[in-house]
Amino acid sequence: QVQLMESGGGLVQAGGSLRLSCAASGIIFRIGTMGWYRRAPGNERDLVATISLRGNTRYVDSVKGRFTISRDNAKNTVSLQMNSLKPEDTAVYFCSADDRISQVTYWGQGTQVTVSS
């Protein structure tokens, strides 16, 4: 089992910045790709960004150039720096971690990000 704990959500005005962090615990040596997803009201949970164990990143087009995902393998953390936030970025953000052995994806409990116009 892997446990994920997010922090850093909140309320910010459009154009502002927030940094989300996620700390992993448990069978951390099995963690491969980590990522951030979000679920806006009435929508499904959608990909925001992922980062592989080697640091290769992938972003959804709508956040490219504004968000940066990073990870610290020594500290078992993954972060999402969000700049130039827009009201459409408002959502619950979830941290994810893939188990390289079982192929199970673990999820955090989510943290609310609200961007006011």
CYANA upper distance limits for C-alpha pairs under 8 A (distance plus 0.5 A):
  1 GLN  CA     26 GLY  CA      6.34
  1 GLN  CA     27 ILE  CA      6.40
  2 VAL  CA     24 ALA  CA      7.19
  2 VAL  CA     25 SER  CA      6.24
  2 VAL  CA     26 GLY  CA      5.16
  2 VAL  CA     27 ILE  CA      6.13
  2 VAL  CA     28 ILE  CA      7.07
  2 VAL  CA     97 ALA  CA      8.42
  2 VAL  CA    106 TYR  CA      7.00
  3 GLN  CA     24 ALA  CA      6.14
  3 GLN  CA     25 SER  CA      5.67
  3 GLN  CA     26 GLY  CA      6.52
  3 GLN  CA    106 TYR  CA      7.86
  3 GLN  CA    107 TRP  CA      8.21
  3 GLN  CA    108 GLY  CA      7.61
  4 LEU  CA     22 CYS  CA      6.85
  4 LEU  CA     23 ALA  CA      6.15
  4 LEU  CA     24 ALA  CA      5.16
  4 LEU  CA     25 SER  CA      7.08
  4 LEU  CA     95 CYS  CA      7.49
  4 LEU  CA     96 SER  CA      8.06
  4 LEU  CA     97 ALA  CA      8.50
  4 LEU  CA    106 TYR  CA      8.07
  4 LEU  CA    107 TRP  CA      6.94
  4 LEU  CA    108 GLY  CA      5.18
  4 LEU  CA    109 GLN  CA      8.14
  5 MET  CA     22 CYS  CA      5.81
  5 MET  CA     23 ALA  CA      5.80
  5 MET  CA     24 ALA  CA      7.15
  5 MET  CA     95 CYS  CA      8.33
  5 MET  CA    108 GLY  CA      6.10
  5 MET  CA    109 GLN  CA      7.50
  6 GLU  CA     20 LEU  CA      7.50
  6 GLU  CA     21 SER  CA      6.08
  6 GLU  CA     22 CYS  CA      4.76
  6 GLU  CA     23 ALA  CA      7.12
  6 GLU  CA     94 PHE  CA      7.97
  6 GLU  CA     95 CYS  CA      7.16
  6 GLU  CA    108 GLY  CA      6.91
  6 GLU  CA    109 GLN  CA      7.75
  6 GLU  CA    110 GLY  CA      7.02
  6 GLU  CA    111 THR  CA      6.90
  7 SER  CA     20 LEU  CA      6.29
  7 SER  CA     21 SER  CA      5.79
  7 SER  CA     22 CYS  CA      6.85
  7 SER  CA    111 THR  CA      7.14
  8 GLY  CA     18 LEU  CA      7.59
  8 GLY  CA     19 ARG  CA      6.34
  8 GLY  CA     20 LEU  CA      5.04
  8 GLY  CA     21 SER  CA      6.68
  8 GLY  CA    111 THR  CA      7.97
  9 GLY  CA     18 LEU  CA      7.61
  9 GLY  CA     19 ARG  CA      7.96
  9 GLY  CA     20 LEU  CA      6.72
  9 GLY  CA    111 THR  CA      5.90
  9 GLY  CA    112 GLN  CA      5.83
  9 GLY  CA    113 VAL  CA      5.50
 10 GLY  CA     18 LEU  CA      8.38
 10 GLY  CA    111 THR  CA      8.47
 10 GLY  CA    112 GLN  CA      6.62
 10 GLY  CA    113 VAL  CA      5.53
 10 GLY  CA    114 THR  CA      6.66
 11 LEU  CA    113 VAL  CA      6.62
 11 LEU  CA    114 THR  CA      5.24
 11 LEU  CA    115 VAL  CA      6.42
 11 LEU  CA    116 SER  CA      7.87
 12 VAL  CA     16 GLY  CA      6.57
 12 VAL  CA     17 SER  CA      7.71
 12 VAL  CA     18 LEU  CA      8.12
 12 VAL  CA    113 VAL  CA      8.43
 12 VAL  CA    114 THR  CA      6.85
 12 VAL  CA    115 VAL  CA      5.53
 12 VAL  CA    116 SER  CA      6.79
 13 GLN  CA     85 LEU  CA      8.17
 13 GLN  CA    115 VAL  CA      5.85
 13 GLN  CA    116 SER  CA      5.27
 13 GLN  CA    117 SER  CA      6.68
 14 ALA  CA     84 SER  CA      7.46
 14 ALA  CA     85 LEU  CA      5.84
 14 ALA  CA     86 LYS  CA      5.54
 14 ALA  CA     87 PRO  CA      6.75
 14 ALA  CA    115 VAL  CA      6.17
 14 ALA  CA    116 SER  CA      6.17
 14 ALA  CA    117 SER  CA      5.82
 15 GLY  CA     83 ASN  CA      7.56
 15 GLY  CA     84 SER  CA      4.67
 15 GLY  CA     85 LEU  CA      5.39
 15 GLY  CA     86 LYS  CA      6.90
 16 GLY  CA     83 ASN  CA      6.67
 16 GLY  CA     84 SER  CA      5.97
 16 GLY  CA     85 LEU  CA      6.03
 17 SER  CA     81 GLN  CA      8.02
 17 SER  CA     82 MET  CA      5.91
 17 SER  CA     83 ASN  CA      4.90
 17 SER  CA     84 SER  CA      6.71
 17 SER  CA     85 LEU  CA      6.66
 18 LEU  CA     81 GLN  CA      6.74
 18 LEU  CA     82 MET  CA      5.74
 18 LEU  CA     83 ASN  CA      7.23
 19 ARG  CA     79 SER  CA      7.47
 19 ARG  CA     80 LEU  CA      6.13
 19 ARG  CA     81 GLN  CA      4.96
 19 ARG  CA     82 MET  CA      6.38
 20 LEU  CA     79 SER  CA      5.95
 20 LEU  CA     80 LEU  CA      5.51
 20 LEU  CA     81 GLN  CA      6.95
 20 LEU  CA     82 MET  CA      8.40
 21 SER  CA     77 THR  CA      7.48
 21 SER  CA     78 VAL  CA      6.42
 21 SER  CA     79 SER  CA      4.83
 21 SER  CA     80 LEU  CA      6.97
 22 CYS  CA     77 THR  CA      5.95
 22 CYS  CA     78 VAL  CA      5.77
 22 CYS  CA     79 SER  CA      6.66
 22 CYS  CA     95 CYS  CA      6.86
 23 ALA  CA     75 LYS  CA      8.40
 23 ALA  CA     76 ASN  CA      6.54
 23 ALA  CA     77 THR  CA      5.05
 23 ALA  CA     78 VAL  CA      7.28
 24 ALA  CA     28 ILE  CA      7.29
 24 ALA  CA     76 ASN  CA      5.98
 24 ALA  CA     77 THR  CA      6.58
 25 SER  CA     76 ASN  CA      7.95
 27 ILE  CA     31 ILE  CA      8.04
 28 ILE  CA     76 ASN  CA      7.76
 30 ARG  CA     99 ASP  CA      5.84
 30 ARG  CA    100 ARG  CA      6.00
 30 ARG  CA    101 ILE  CA      7.01
 31 ILE  CA     53 LEU  CA      8.44
 31 ILE  CA     97 ALA  CA      6.68
 31 ILE  CA     98 ASP  CA      6.07
 31 ILE  CA     99 ASP  CA      5.31
 31 ILE  CA    100 ARG  CA      6.40
 32 GLY  CA     52 SER  CA      6.80
 32 GLY  CA     53 LEU  CA      5.77
 32 GLY  CA     97 ALA  CA      7.31
 32 GLY  CA     98 ASP  CA      5.85
 32 GLY  CA     99 ASP  CA      6.50
 32 GLY  CA    100 ARG  CA      5.91
 33 THR  CA     50 THR  CA      7.28
 33 THR  CA     51 ILE  CA      6.14
 33 THR  CA     52 SER  CA      4.69
 33 THR  CA     53 LEU  CA      6.10
 33 THR  CA     97 ALA  CA      6.50
 33 THR  CA     98 ASP  CA      5.96
 34 MET  CA     50 THR  CA      6.21
 34 MET  CA     51 ILE  CA      6.01
 34 MET  CA     52 SER  CA      6.91
 34 MET  CA     53 LEU  CA      8.26
 34 MET  CA     78 VAL  CA      7.55
 34 MET  CA     95 CYS  CA      7.92
 34 MET  CA     96 SER  CA      5.92
 34 MET  CA     97 ALA  CA      4.86
 34 MET  CA     98 ASP  CA      6.80
 35 GLY  CA     48 VAL  CA      8.09
 35 GLY  CA     49 ALA  CA      6.08
 35 GLY  CA     50 THR  CA      4.46
 35 GLY  CA     51 ILE  CA      6.51
 35 GLY  CA     69 ILE  CA      8.39
 35 GLY  CA     78 VAL  CA      8.03
 35 GLY  CA     95 CYS  CA      6.27
 35 GLY  CA     96 SER  CA      5.52
 35 GLY  CA     97 ALA  CA      7.00
 36 TRP  CA     47 LEU  CA      7.07
 36 TRP  CA     48 VAL  CA      5.97
 36 TRP  CA     49 ALA  CA      5.89
 36 TRP  CA     50 THR  CA      6.82
 36 TRP  CA     80 LEU  CA      8.03
 36 TRP  CA     93 TYR  CA      7.17
 36 TRP  CA     94 PHE  CA      6.05
 36 TRP  CA     95 CYS  CA      5.18
 36 TRP  CA     96 SER  CA      6.53
 37 TYR  CA     45 ARG  CA      6.81
 37 TYR  CA     46 ASP  CA      5.84
 37 TYR  CA     47 LEU  CA      4.96
 37 TYR  CA     48 VAL  CA      5.39
 37 TYR  CA     49 ALA  CA      7.45
 37 TYR  CA     93 TYR  CA      6.16
 37 TYR  CA     94 PHE  CA      5.60
 37 TYR  CA     95 CYS  CA      6.99
 37 TYR  CA     96 SER  CA      7.96
 38 ARG  CA     45 ARG  CA      5.81
 38 ARG  CA     46 ASP  CA      5.89
 38 ARG  CA     47 LEU  CA      7.09
 38 ARG  CA     48 VAL  CA      7.10
 38 ARG  CA     91 ALA  CA      6.31
 38 ARG  CA     92 VAL  CA      5.89
 38 ARG  CA     93 TYR  CA      4.74
 38 ARG  CA     94 PHE  CA      6.33
 39 ARG  CA     43 ASN  CA      6.46
 39 ARG  CA     44 GLU  CA      6.20
 39 ARG  CA     45 ARG  CA      4.79
 39 ARG  CA     46 ASP  CA      6.70
 39 ARG  CA     91 ALA  CA      5.75
 39 ARG  CA     92 VAL  CA      5.77
 39 ARG  CA     93 TYR  CA      7.08
 40 ALA  CA     44 GLU  CA      7.81
 40 ALA  CA     45 ARG  CA      8.02
 40 ALA  CA     89 ASP  CA      8.48
 40 ALA  CA     90 THR  CA      6.90
 40 ALA  CA     91 ALA  CA      4.70
 40 ALA  CA     92 VAL  CA      6.91
 41 PRO  CA     91 ALA  CA      7.36
 47 LEU  CA     59 TYR  CA      8.32
 47 LEU  CA     60 VAL  CA      7.09
 48 VAL  CA     59 TYR  CA      6.34
 48 VAL  CA     60 VAL  CA      5.86
 48 VAL  CA     63 VAL  CA      7.75
 49 ALA  CA     57 THR  CA      7.57
 49 ALA  CA     58 ARG  CA      5.88
 49 ALA  CA     59 TYR  CA      4.82
 49 ALA  CA     60 VAL  CA      6.82
 49 ALA  CA     69 ILE  CA      7.11
 50 THR  CA     57 THR  CA      6.07
 50 THR  CA     58 ARG  CA      5.74
 50 THR  CA     59 TYR  CA      7.21
 50 THR  CA     69 ILE  CA      7.60
 51 ILE  CA     55 GLY  CA      6.02
 51 ILE  CA     56 ASN  CA      5.85
 51 ILE  CA     57 THR  CA      4.88
 51 ILE  CA     58 ARG  CA      7.04
 51 ILE  CA     69 ILE  CA      7.37
 51 ILE  CA     70 SER  CA      7.50
 51 ILE  CA     71 ARG  CA      7.98
 52 SER  CA     56 ASN  CA      5.62
 52 SER  CA     57 THR  CA      7.05
 53 LEU  CA     73 ASN  CA      8.36
 55 GLY  CA     70 SER  CA      8.09
 55 GLY  CA     71 ARG  CA      8.03
 57 THR  CA     69 ILE  CA      7.78
 59 TYR  CA     63 VAL  CA      7.20
 59 TYR  CA     64 LYS  CA      6.55
 60 VAL  CA     64 LYS  CA      7.12
 63 VAL  CA     67 PHE  CA      6.08
 66 ARG  CA     82 MET  CA      6.62
 66 ARG  CA     83 ASN  CA      5.61
 66 ARG  CA     84 SER  CA      6.56
 66 ARG  CA     85 LEU  CA      8.17
 67 PHE  CA     80 LEU  CA      7.18
 67 PHE  CA     81 GLN  CA      5.96
 67 PHE  CA     82 MET  CA      4.96
 67 PHE  CA     83 ASN  CA      6.50
 68 THR  CA     80 LEU  CA      6.13
 68 THR  CA     81 GLN  CA      5.57
 68 THR  CA     82 MET  CA      7.14
 69 ILE  CA     78 VAL  CA      7.75
 69 ILE  CA     79 SER  CA      6.18
 69 ILE  CA     80 LEU  CA      5.04
 69 ILE  CA     81 GLN  CA      6.91
 70 SER  CA     78 VAL  CA      6.21
 70 SER  CA     79 SER  CA      5.81
 70 SER  CA     80 LEU  CA      7.05
 71 ARG  CA     76 ASN  CA      7.97
 71 ARG  CA     77 THR  CA      6.09
 71 ARG  CA     78 VAL  CA      4.64
 71 ARG  CA     79 SER  CA      6.60
 72 ASP  CA     76 ASN  CA      6.30
 72 ASP  CA     77 THR  CA      5.81
 72 ASP  CA     78 VAL  CA      6.88
 73 ASN  CA     77 THR  CA      7.10
 85 LEU  CA     89 ASP  CA      7.00
 85 LEU  CA    115 VAL  CA      7.25
 86 LYS  CA     90 THR  CA      8.08
 86 LYS  CA    115 VAL  CA      6.63
 86 LYS  CA    116 SER  CA      8.32
 86 LYS  CA    117 SER  CA      8.08
 87 PRO  CA    114 THR  CA      7.82
 87 PRO  CA    115 VAL  CA      5.17
 87 PRO  CA    116 SER  CA      6.20
 87 PRO  CA    117 SER  CA      6.48
 88 GLU  CA    115 VAL  CA      8.08
 89 ASP  CA    113 VAL  CA      8.11
 89 ASP  CA    114 THR  CA      7.97
 89 ASP  CA    115 VAL  CA      7.21
 90 THR  CA    112 GLN  CA      8.31
 90 THR  CA    113 VAL  CA      5.91
 90 THR  CA    114 THR  CA      5.07
 90 THR  CA    115 VAL  CA      5.94
 91 ALA  CA    112 GLN  CA      6.58
 91 ALA  CA    113 VAL  CA      6.03
 91 ALA  CA    114 THR  CA      7.10
 92 VAL  CA    110 GLY  CA      6.32
 92 VAL  CA    111 THR  CA      5.86
 92 VAL  CA    112 GLN  CA      4.85
 92 VAL  CA    113 VAL  CA      6.49
 93 TYR  CA    110 GLY  CA      5.76
 93 TYR  CA    111 THR  CA      5.75
 93 TYR  CA    112 GLN  CA      6.70
 93 TYR  CA    113 VAL  CA      7.46
 94 PHE  CA    107 TRP  CA      7.11
 94 PHE  CA    108 GLY  CA      6.17
 94 PHE  CA    109 GLN  CA      7.15
 94 PHE  CA    110 GLY  CA      4.93
 94 PHE  CA    111 THR  CA      7.10
 95 CYS  CA    107 TRP  CA      6.28
 95 CYS  CA    108 GLY  CA      5.71
 95 CYS  CA    109 GLN  CA      8.49
 95 CYS  CA    110 GLY  CA      7.51
 96 SER  CA    105 THR  CA      7.10
 96 SER  CA    106 TYR  CA      6.03
 96 SER  CA    107 TRP  CA      5.16
 96 SER  CA    108 GLY  CA      6.96
 97 ALA  CA    105 THR  CA      6.13
 97 ALA  CA    106 TYR  CA      5.70
 97 ALA  CA    107 TRP  CA      7.19
 98 ASP  CA    103 GLN  CA      6.75
 98 ASP  CA    104 VAL  CA      6.40
 98 ASP  CA    105 THR  CA      4.96
 98 ASP  CA    106 TYR  CA      6.80
 99 ASP  CA    103 GLN  CA      5.55
 99 ASP  CA    104 VAL  CA      5.79
 99 ASP  CA    105 THR  CA      6.71
 99 ASP  CA    106 TYR  CA      8.15
100 ARG  CA    104 VAL  CA      8.35
